[in-house]
Amino acid sequence: MPFPYNRGGGHGHHTSSAIIAEEAFKAAADPKRFPEQLKYVKAWQVKRLMWNTFNFGSANTTAPNQFKIDVGVYNPALGKGYGEIAADSRSNHKSQGFGTAKQRGASFEYFKTILGDAPVNDLMEGVNTTWGRVKGGDAIATELAVIKKDFDVDHPEKSVPALLGLQRMNVASGDANWYDYKVGEINELIAACAGLWVEAYTTESTYAKGDTIKISAQVISRSKGVILRSITTDAAYGEKKGENSENRKKSWSSFSSERNYVLEANQIQTISLKDLAGNISQPYWLVTPHALGIYNIVDQKLIGNPENPDASWALFGFELGGQAFYIQRKIMYKYTDQAKGEIYAPIVIAPTVTANITSRDYIFSTQQAQAVQVKLQSFKNTGGTIKLKAPTGWKISPEKIDFNTKPKGTEWVEVFTVTPTDSKPHNDVITAVITVDGKEWSQGVQKITYDHIPAITLFPPAEAKIINVDLKTAGKKIGYIAGAGDVVPEALMQIGYEIHYLTENEIMNGDLSTYDAIVTGVRAYNTNQRLVVEQPKLMEYVNKGGNMVVQYNVPQPLVLNNIGPYPFKLVNQRVTDENAQVTFLDPQHPVLNYPNKITQADFDNWIQERGLYFVNSIDPRYKTILSMNDPGEAANPGSLIVADYGKGRFVYTSLVFFRELPAGIPGAYRLFVNLLSKPK
């Protein structure tokens, strides 16, 4: 584990993970803990739990007597050292701005044993990782050594007969726990050595539940003698895992059309197939409603899967040398990008029609109506109706909207008017409900696509928060400087602010006095290198009467040392308890009184945490406004500091407005509006 249990890990989230790791170590061996899981697994004792100590900043928890590993070893097969691979991983942590230089050469990591047996020479000491732990495994290990020794890199096909024999040995071992995994690995080795390539793809990315999916299965063998016996495209075969070989083959043949193609060497074969679009491809951990920070997973056997195991697969049955073997491939959407070439992406099974309410929350501060736009998308040719549902206290007009048949792929917008029916505070949810052929759908669609991670499509509930809050605003026009990424601007637009993303030219040459406030996005001073150049102009804006609000940054790396007009230091301190008591250090300060009177109630129902990367070494010209702390820790005044500078005001805040505003927390809106509102 990377963090200690004794509060030496930086903050409460880290410490909690260490406490849970210790509990899990003990629970895994206790049959009285979580007995419902024992239908599928057995209690087992982990050999050891170790803390990966560290030397970071001013904290050094390593010691010469701790077990150590050289993690800078070079891997000749990969052509990289593990320090280089680790740096690539960290640099792909895009949202955190954690890009780092690649480390080459010896580098040691230290470990302290927390529970279990301490290792002497090897981290896996005392853990049997050999084939000796499987019935018949010694013979398999001997055969593997022979295959490896005799492997001819110029003629890999020579290893195929021995691999087929190894497959028979593995099947004969009779260990169901190893069968699927190891036979699958051997089959892939057989295919690789035989020069056998298979795939199954569609030419459409998305299908509505129940639709017919047209599939192209392609096979090519660079070796002679390979026979294609069958192709199964029904995902139901995935339920057959764990059965013996003969039963599995019978199950597969019942789903497939028997084929007996003798594959000519280096000649591609294409077979057209069909399948039915099954379950909506919602990640299994999001299928049922869940509270913050916990998921409700009905099927225990799903836990641990990185993605949905019931996605559509194709199973190819082959024969070589009189022996059958099988290759499994996920059915993918394949297309060509003119810049990137051939690209594969998961196929998506969608509701018939989805509805995305354009904002996550709508803030009402009066009984004035607001327009609520709903973006709809059809995934088959269909027509129907849409309506919005809300609890008592809201009026929605019109009651429903009919739409005629929309071709597959059509996107359009419908608009409803929502009005509070009274002035009482409300914190409710509005839901879009679509009716098609007598069936109701109430899901939106969200796609997450980046080059460095697999694409994923979500179907979140088609809902938004509608919040009637006592909120006064002052000022109108906000200049925003983007940081690592947040949706604070969208939240501010919901309450009537005009948001303009500032360019460097506008900062350097424009009239910034037209802005009632300028706000920097989270981690802007970590990620925006141009702020070094722009900072003097921003300080000039403040000096002449402007109001600047800087949201949190991390201590390193900063693009410049002095973020504000006077010194302060960013530190790795936070308050992780979202319900932590908040003390007003300067109750009469304008940021707690104008235009909204801030009270303790404004800190109710915050989510995830209060703040992070607080400040200390604060110049006395700043006013500290709030104090808070996690249980057992000292009071921390570094979450919100304010200074007058010339005719203007500078605000630095570590409070997590980037979490609270999108979550529709009324008190967070009221306080953030105050930060934007400098009394005249």
C-alpha positions in Angstrom: 0.0 0.0 0.0 1.3 3.5 -0.8 0.2 5.3 2.4 0.6 4.6 6.1 -2.3 4.2 8.5 -1.0 6.7 11.1 -1.8 10.0 9.3 1.5 10.2 7.7 0.1 9.9 4.2 -0.7 13.6 3.6 -4.5 13.7 4.2 -7.5 11.7 5.3 -8.3 10.1 1.9 -4.8 8.5 1.9 -5.0 7.5 5.5 -8.4 5.9 5.0 -7.1 3.8 2.1 -4.4 2.4 4.4 -6.9 1.6 7.2 -9.1 -0.2 4.7 -6.1 -2.2 3.3 -5.4 -3.5 6.8 -9.0 -4.4 7.4 -9.1 -6.2 4.0 -6.0 -8.2 4.9 -7.6 -9.6 8.0 -11.1 -10.0 6.5 -9.8 -12.1 3.5 -8.9 -14.9 5.9 -12.0 -14.7 8.1 -15.0 -16.8 6.9 -17.3 -14.9 9.2 -16.7 -11.6 7.2 -18.8 -11.1 4.1 -20.1 -14.8 4.1 -22.3 -14.0 1.1 -19.2 -14.0 -1.0 -18.2 -17.5 0.0 -20.7 -18.9 -2.6 -18.1 -17.9 -5.2 -14.7 -17.8 -3.4 -12.9 -19.2 -0.4 -11.4 -17.4 2.5 -7.6 -17.0 2.0 -4.7 -15.6 3.9 -2.7 -12.9 2.2 1.1 -13.5 2.8 2.0 -10.0 3.7 0.9 -6.4 3.7 3.6 -3.8 3.0 3.8 -0.1 3.1 5.8 1.4 0.2 7.6 4.1 2.2 8.7 7.3 0.5 11.1 10.2 0.5 9.2 13.2 -0.8 9.6 16.8 0.0 10.5 17.2 3.6 9.2 13.8 4.6 11.5 10.7 4.5 9.9 7.5 5.8 12.5 5.2 4.3 15.1 3.4 6.4 18.2 1.3 5.6 16.7 -1.8 7.3 13.6 -1.8 5.1 13.1 -4.3 2.3 14.0 -2.6 -1.0 13.6 -3.3 -4.7 15.4 -1.8 -7.7 12.5 -0.5 -9.8 14.8 1.0 -12.4 15.5 -2.3 -14.1 15.7 -2.4 -17.9 13.3 -4.8 -19.7 15.0 -5.8 -23.0 11.8 -7.3 -24.4 10.0 -4.0 -24.0 13.1 -1.8 -24.8 12.3 0.4 -21.8 13.2 0.6 -18.1 10.4 0.5 -15.6 11.1 4.1 -14.6 10.3 5.1 -18.2 7.1 3.1 -18.2 6.1 4.6 -14.8 6.6 8.1 -16.2 4.5 7.4 -19.2 1.7 6.2 -16.8 1.9 9.3 -14.7 2.0 11.6 -17.7 -1.2 10.1 -18.9 -2.9 11.2 -15.7 -4.1 14.1 -17.8 -6.7 15.6 -15.6 -4.2 16.1 -12.7 -1.5 17.7 -14.8 1.0 15.1 -13.6 3.3 14.9 -16.6 6.9 14.0 -15.6 10.3 13.3 -17.1 11.2 9.6 -17.7 13.5 8.1 -15.1 16.4 5.9 -16.3 18.8 3.9 -14.3 18.7 2.3 -10.9 16.0 3.5 -8.5 15.1 1.9 -5.2 11.7 1.6 -3.6 11.5 0.8 0.1 8.9 -1.3 1.9 7.9 -1.8 5.5 6.0 -4.9 6.5 2.8 -3.9 8.3 1.1 -7.4 8.6 2.2 -10.9 7.8 5.7 -12.3 7.1 8.5 -9.9 6.3 10.4 -10.8 3.1 14.2 -11.3 3.2 15.3 -11.7 -0.4 12.2 -11.4 -2.6 8.8 -9.6 -2.4 7.0 -12.8 -3.3 9.0 -14.9 -0.9 6.9 -17.9 0.4 4.2 -17.5 -2.3 4.1 -20.4 -4.7 3.8 -19.0 -8.3 4.9 -22.2 -10.1 2.9 -24.8 -12.0 3.6 -27.0 -9.0 0.5 -25.8 -7.3 -1.7 -27.3 -10.0 -2.5 -31.0 -10.4 -0.3 -32.2 -13.2 1.5 -28.9 -13.3 5.0 -30.3 -13.0 4.7 -32.0 -16.4 3.2 -28.8 -17.9 6.2 -26.8 -16.6 8.6 -29.3 -18.1 7.0 -29.2 -21.5 6.9 -25.4 -21.4 10.6 -25.3 -20.8 11.2 -27.5 -23.9 8.9 -25.4 -26.1 10.7 -22.3 -25.0 14.1 -23.8 -25.6 13.2 -25.1 -29.1 11.4 -22.0 -30.2 12.6 -20.8 -33.7 12.0 -17.1 -34.1 12.2 -17.5 -38.0 9.7 -20.5 -38.0 7.3 -20.1 -35.1 4.9 -22.5 -36.8 7.3 -25.4 -35.7 6.1 -24.9 -32.1 2.4 -25.4 -33.0 2.3 -29.2 -32.5 4.0 -28.9 -29.1 1.5 -26.2 -28.1 -1.4 -28.3 -29.1 0.0 -31.0 -26.9 0.4 -28.6 -24.1 -3.2 -27.6 -24.5 -4.3 -31.3 -24.0 -2.1 -31.5 -20.9 -3.7 -28.4 -19.4 -7.2 -29.7 -20.1 -6.2 -33.0 -18.5 -5.1 -31.2 -15.4 -8.8 -30.8 -14.5 -8.4 -27.5 -12.6 -11.4 -25.5 -13.5 -9.9 -22.3 -12.0 -7.1 -22.5 -14.5 -8.9 -23.9 -17.4 -10.3 -20.8 -19.1 -7.4 -18.6 -18.4 -4.6 -20.9 -19.4 -6.3 -22.6 -22.3 -7.1 -19.1 -23.6 -3.4 -18.1 -23.4 -2.3 -21.3 -25.1 -4.8 -20.8 -27.9 -3.5 -17.3 -28.5 0.1 -18.7 -28.6 -1.1 -21.3 -31.2 -2.7 -18.6 -33.3 0.4 -16.4 -33.1 2.8 -19.1 -34.0 0.5 -20.3 -36.9 0.2 -16.8 -38.2 -3.6 -16.9 -37.6 -5.4 -13.6 -37.4 -9.1 -13.2 -36.6 -11.5 -10.3 -35.9 -15.2 -9.6 -35.8 -16.4 -6.1 -36.5 -19.4 -3.9 -37.4 -19.6 -0.8 -39.6 -22.0 1.0 -37.3 -21.0 2.2 -33.8 -24.3 2.1 -32.0 -27.4 -0.1 -32.0 -30.7 0.2 -30.1 -31.5 -2.6 -27.7 -33.1 -5.5 -29.7 -31.8 -4.4 -33.1 -30.1 -6.8 -35.5 -26.3 -6.3 -35.6 -24.6 -7.1 -38.9 -21.1 -8.5 -38.3 -18.2 -9.2 -40.6 -15.9 -11.9 -39.3 -12.5 -12.1 -40.9 -9.9 -14.8 -40.8 -6.5 -15.3 -42.3 -3.8 -17.9 -41.7 -0.2 -17.7 -42.9 0.2 -21.4 -42.3 -1.3 -24.4 -44.2 -3.7 -26.9 -42.7 -5.8 -24.6 -40.6 -9.6 -25.4 -40.8 -12.2 -22.9 -39.7 -15.0 -25.1 -38.1 -17.4 -22.6 -36.6 -18.1 -19.0 -35.5 -20.3 -18.2 -32.6 -21.6 -14.7 -32.2 -24.1 -15.2 -29.4 -22.8 -13.6 -26.1 -24.6 -16.4 -24.2 -21.6 -18.7 -24.7 -19.9 -16.6 -22.1 -22.1 -18.3 -19.5 -20.5 -21.6 -20.4 -17.1 -20.8 -18.7 -15.9 -23.5 -16.3 -17.5 -26.5 -18.2 -15.4 -29.3 -19.5 -14.1 -29.3 -23.0 -16.7 -31.6 -24.6 -19.7 -29.8 -23.1 -18.3 -26.5 -24.1 -18.0 -27.6 -27.8 -21.6 -28.9 -27.7 -22.8 -25.6 -26.3 -21.0 -23.6 -28.9 -22.2 -25.7 -31.9 -25.8 -25.1 -30.7 -25.3 -21.3 -31.2 -23.3 -21.4 -34.5 -23.5 -22.6 -38.1 -20.9 -25.3 -38.7 -18.2 -24.2 -41.1 -15.5 -26.3 -42.6 -13.3 -23.8 -44.5 -9.8 -25.0 -45.2 -7.9 -21.8 -45.0 -5.6 -21.2 -47.9 -2.3 -19.7 -46.8 -2.3 -15.9 -46.6 -5.8 -15.6 -48.2 -8.3 -13.6 -46.1 -11.8 -15.0 -45.6 -14.8 -12.8 -44.7 -18.0 -14.3 -43.3 -21.2 -12.3 -42.8 -23.0 -13.0 -39.5 -25.8 -11.5 -37.4 -26.5 -11.0 -33.7 -29.1 -9.3 -31.6 -28.3 -6.2 -29.6 -28.6 -7.4 -26.0 -28.3 -5.5 -22.8 -27.7 -1.7 -22.9 -23.9 -1.3 -22.6 -24.1 0.6 -19.3 -21.0 -0.1 -17.1 -22.2 -2.7 -14.7 -21.3 -0.6 -11.6 -23.7 2.1 -12.8 -26.8 0.0 -13.7 -28.5 0.5 -10.3 -28.9 3.8 -8.4 -26.1 4.4 -5.9 -25.2 6.9 -3.2 -22.1 9.0 -3.3 -18.9 7.0 -3.1 -20.5 3.5 -3.2 -21.9 1.3 -5.9 -24.7 -1.3 -5.7 -23.7 -4.3 -7.7 -26.4 -7.0 -7.7 -24.2 -9.8 -9.1 -21.1 -10.4 -6.9 -19.4 -12.2 -9.7 -19.2 -9.0 -11.7 -16.9 -7.3 -9.2 -13.4 -7.0 -10.4 -14.2 -6.9 -14.1 -12.8 -3.7 -15.7 -15.7 -3.6 -18.2 -19.0 -5.4 -18.9 -18.4 -9.1 -19.3 -21.6 -9.5 -21.3 -20.4 -7.4 -24.2 -20.8 -9.1 -27.6 -18.0 -11.5 -28.5 -17.3 -13.8 -31.4 -15.9 -17.3 -30.8 -13.9 -18.9 -33.7 -13.5 -22.6 -33.7 -10.5 -24.0 -35.5 -8.9 -27.4 -36.2 -5.3 -28.0 -36.8 -3.5 -31.4 -36.8 -6.8 -33.0 -35.9 -7.2 -31.0 -32.7 -9.7 -28.3 -32.0 -8.9 -24.9 -30.5 -10.8 -21.7 -30.1 -10.0 -18.0 -30.4 -12.3 -15.4 -28.8 -12.6 -11.8 -30.0 -14.7 -8.9 -28.8 -17.0 -7.6 -31.6 -15.8 -4.1 -32.3 -16.8 -1.1 -34.4 -14.1 -0.6 -37.0 -13.6 2.5 -39.0 -10.9 4.5 -40.8 -9.8 8.0 -39.6 -8.0 10.0 -42.3 -5.4 11.2 -39.8 -5.0 8.1 -37.6 -5.9 5.2 -40.0 -7.7 2.1 -38.8 -9.4 2.5 -35.5 -11.4 0.1 -33.3 -13.9 1.1 -30.7 -16.5 -0.8 -28.6 -19.9 -1.2 -30.1 -22.6 0.5 -28.0 -26.0 -0.9 -27.3 -28.3 2.1 -26.5 -31.9 2.9 -25.4 -34.2 3.6 -28.3 -34.1 7.3 -27.6 -31.9 9.2 -25.1 -32.5 12.5 -23.4 -29.8 14.8 -22.1 -31.0 17.8 -20.1 -28.5 20.5 -21.1 -27.5 21.6 -17.6 -26.8 19.5 -14.6 -28.6 21.9 -12.3 -30.9 24.9 -12.6 -30.7 27.5 -9.9 -33.8 29.6 -9.2 -33.6 32.6 -7.0 -37.0 34.0 -7.7 -40.3 32.6 -9.0 -39.3 33.6 -12.5 -39.5 30.8 -15.1 -36.5 29.2 -16.8 -36.3 27.4 -20.1 -35.0 23.8 -19.8 -33.6 22.4 -23.0 -33.6 18.6 -23.6 -31.3 17.2 -26.3 -32.7 14.0 -27.7 -31.0 11.4 -29.9 -32.7 8.4 -31.6 -30.8 5.1 -32.1 -33.4 3.6 -34.4 -36.2 4.9 -36.7 -38.9 5.8 -34.2 -41.4 8.3 -32.9 -42.9 9.0 -29.5 -43.4 11.6 -26.7 -41.3 13.3 -24.1 -42.3 14.9 -20.8 -40.6 16.3 -17.8 -41.5 15.1 -14.3 -40.9 17.1 -11.1 -42.1 16.9 -7.5 -44.7 19.2 -6.1 -43.7 22.9 -6.0 -42.9 23.2 -9.8 -44.9 23.9 -12.8 -43.8 22.4 -16.2 -45.2 23.6 -19.5 -46.1 22.0 -21.9 -47.1 18.7 -20.2 -45.6 16.7 -23.0 -44.2 17.0 -26.5 -44.9 14.6 -29.3 -42.3 13.8 -31.9 -42.8 12.1 -35.3 -40.6 9.3 -36.5 -37.0 10.3 -36.4 -34.4 8.4 -38.5 -31.7 6.6 -36.6 -28.9 9.0 -35.5 -31.2 12.1 -35.5 -30.4 14.7 -32.8 -32.9 17.4 -31.9 -33.9 19.7 -29.0 -37.2 20.2 -27.2 -37.8 23.0 -24.8 -39.9 23.1 -21.6 -40.6 25.9 -19.2 -40.1 25.3 -15.5 -41.4 27.6 -12.9 -41.4 27.4 -9.0 -44.9 27.6 -7.7 -43.8 29.2 -4.4 -40.8 31.0 -2.9 -39.9 28.2 -0.5 -36.4 26.7 -0.7 -36.4 23.5 -2.9 -33.7 21.1 -3.8 -35.4 18.7 -6.2 -34.8 16.6 -9.3 -36.4 16.9 -12.6 -36.5 13.8 -14.9 -37.0 13.5 -18.7 -39.3 10.5 -19.6 -39.5 9.3 -23.2 -42.3 6.9 -24.3 -41.8 4.9 -27.5 -44.2 2.0 -28.4 -45.5 1.9 -24.9 -42.1 1.6 -23.3 -40.6 4.4 -21.1 -36.9 5.4 -21.4 -35.3 7.8 -19.0 -31.6 7.8 -19.8 -29.2 10.3 -21.3 -26.0 9.5 -23.2 -22.4 10.5 -22.4 -19.3 9.5 -24.3 -15.8 9.6 -22.8 -13.1 9.4 -25.5 -9.5 10.1 -25.2 -6.5 8.7 -27.2 -4.8 7.3 -24.1 -7.7 5.3 -22.5 -10.4 3.0 -23.9 -13.6 4.7 -25.1 -16.6 4.3 -22.8 -20.3 5.3 -23.3 -22.5 5.9 -20.3 -26.2 6.2 -20.0 -26.8 8.3 -16.9 -30.3 9.1 -15.6 -32.0 11.7 -17.7 -32.3 14.2 -14.8 -31.1 17.5 -13.4 -31.3 19.3 -10.2 -33.8 22.2 -9.9 -32.9 24.3 -6.9 -34.9 27.2 -5.5 -32.4 29.1 -3.3 -32.2 32.5 -1.6 -29.5 34.0 -3.8 -28.6 37.6 -4.5 -26.1 38.4 -7.2 -24.0 41.5 -7.9 -22.2 42.2 -11.1 -22.7 40.4 -14.4 -19.6 40.0 -16.5 -16.9 37.4 -15.6 -13.6 36.9 -17.3 -12.5 33.2 -17.0 -8.9 31.9 -17.4 -9.1 28.1 -18.0 -7.0 25.7 -15.9 -6.8 21.9 -15.9 -10.5 21.7 -16.5 -13.7 22.4 -14.5 -17.3 23.2 -15.1 -17.5 26.3 -12.8 -18.2 28.6 -15.8 -21.3 26.6 -16.8 -22.5 26.7 -13.2 -22.1 30.5 -13.1 -24.0 30.9 -16.4 -26.9 29.0 -14.7 -27.4 31.9 -12.3 -27.2 34.6 -14.9 -23.5 35.5 -15.2 -22.0 36.3 -18.6 -18.8 34.2 -18.9 -16.1 35.1 -21.3 -12.9 33.0 -21.7 -10.0 35.4 -21.8 -7.3 35.1 -24.4 -3.8 36.2 -23.9 -4.3 39.1 -26.3 -7.3 40.3 -24.3 -5.4 40.1 -21.1 -2.3 41.9 -22.4 -4.0 44.5 -24.6 -7.7 44.6 -23.7 -9.7 46.7 -21.2 -10.1 44.3 -18.3 -12.0 46.9 -16.2 -15.1 45.8 -18.1 -15.1 42.6 -16.0 -16.8 42.6 -12.6 -14.4 39.7 -11.7 -11.7 37.6 -13.2 -11.6 33.9 -12.2 -8.9 31.4 -12.8 -9.8 27.7 -13.2 -8.5 25.0 -11.0 -4.7 24.4 -11.3 -4.4 27.3 -13.8 -1.0 28.2 -12.3 0.1 24.6 -12.7 -0.9 24.2 -16.3 -1.0 27.5 -18.1 2.5 28.6 -18.8 1.4 31.9 -20.3 0.3 33.1 -16.9 4.0 34.1 -16.2 3.6 36.7 -18.9 0.0 37.6 -18.1 0.4 38.0 -14.3 1.5 41.6 -14.2 -1.5 42.6 -16.2 -3.8 40.7 -13.9 -2.3 42.4 -10.9 -2.7 45.7 -12.6 -6.3 44.9 -13.1 -6.7 44.3 -9.4 -4.7 47.4 -8.4 -7.0 49.6 -10.5 -10.2 48.3 -8.8 -10.7 44.8 -10.2 -11.7 41.7 -8.3 -9.7 38.5 -8.9 -10.6 35.0 -7.7 -8.0 32.3 -7.9 -9.2 28.7 -7.4 -6.9 26.0 -5.9 -3.5 25.0 -7.3 -1.0 22.3 -6.2 2.4 23.3 -4.8 4.5 21.9 -7.6 5.1 22.7 -10.3 3.9 26.3 -10.3 4.5 28.5 -13.3 5.5 31.3 -11.0 6.1 31.6 -7.3 3.9 34.7 -6.4 0.3 34.0 -7.4 -1.1 36.9 -5.5 0.0 40.5 -4.7 1.5 39.4 -1.4 3.3 36.1 -0.4 1.7 32.9 0.7 2.7 29.3 0.3 0.7 26.3 -1.1 0.9 23.2 1.0 -0.4 19.6 0.8 -3.1 20.1 3.5 -6.8 19.6 3.1 -10.0 18.9 5.0 -11.5 15.7 3.7 -14.5 15.5 5.9 -17.2 17.3 3.9 -19.1 17.8 7.2 -16.2 19.3 9.1 -17.2 22.3 11.4 -16.5 25.6 9.8 -15.5 28.6 12.0 -15.9 32.2 10.8 -12.7 34.0 11.7 -13.9 37.3 10.4 -17.7 37.3 10.5 -18.0 40.9 9.4 -15.9 40.6 6.3 -17.7 41.5 3.0 -17.2 38.0 1.5 -19.4 36.6 4.3 -22.0 39.4 4.0 -22.3 40.8 0.5 -24.6 40.3 -1.3 -25.5 37.1 0.7 -25.4 36.7 4.4 -23.3 33.5 4.9 -24.3 31.3 7.8 -23.3 27.8 9.0 -26.2 26.4 7.0 -24.4 27.3 3.8 -21.9 24.6 4.6 -24.5 21.9 4.8 -24.6 19.0 2.3 -21.2 19.6 0.8 -19.8 16.6 -1.1 -16.5 14.7 -0.9 -14.4 17.3 1.0 -14.2 20.9 2.1 -11.0 21.9 0.5 -7.5 20.9 -0.6 -4.0 22.3 -0.9 -4.5 25.0 1.7 -2.1 27.9 2.1 0.2 28.8 5.0 3.0 31.3 5.6 0.3 33.9 4.8 1.4 37.6 4.6 -0.5 39.6 7.3 -2.0 41.8 4.6 -4.3 38.9 3.8 -7.4 38.3 5.9 -8.1 34.7 6.8 -11.8 34.2 6.6 -12.5 30.6 7.7 -11.0 27.8 9.8 -11.7 24.1 9.6 -10.1 20.8 10.2 -10.5 17.0 10.0 -11.1 15.2 13.3 -8.0 15.0 15.5 -6.1 17.7 13.5 -5.3 21.3 14.2 -7.6 24.1 13.0 -6.5 25.3 9.6 -7.2 28.9 8.4 -5.8 28.4 4.9 -8.9 27.6 2.8 -9.9 31.2 2.0 -7.7 34.4 2.1 -8.6 37.9 0.9 -6.5 41.0 0.4 -7.2 44.5 -0.6 -4.6 45.6 -3.3 -4.8 49.1 -4.5 -8.4 49.8 -5.3 -9.2 46.2 -5.9 -9.5 42.8 -4.2 -7.6 39.5 -4.5 -9.1 36.2 -3.4 -7.4 32.8 -3.1 -9.5 29.9 -2.2 -8.8 26.2 -1.7 -12.5 25.4 -1.1 -13.7 22.8 -3.6 -16.2 25.0 -5.5 -15.3 22.9 -8.7 -17.1 20.0 -6.9 -19.9 21.8 -5.1 -21.2 24.1 -7.8 -21.8 21.3 -10.4 -23.4 19.3 -7.5 -25.9 22.2 -7.0 -25.0 22.9 -3.4 -26.9 26.1 -2.5 -24.5 27.4 0.1 -21.5 27.0 -2.3 -23.3 29.2 -4.9 -24.0 31.9 -2.3 -20.4 32.0 -1.1 -18.9 31.9 -4.5 -21.2 34.7 -5.6 -19.9 36.8 -2.7 -16.3 36.2 -3.8 -17.3 37.5 -7.2 -19.0 40.6 -5.8 -16.8 43.4 -4.5 -18.8 46.1 -2.8 -18.6 49.4 -4.7 
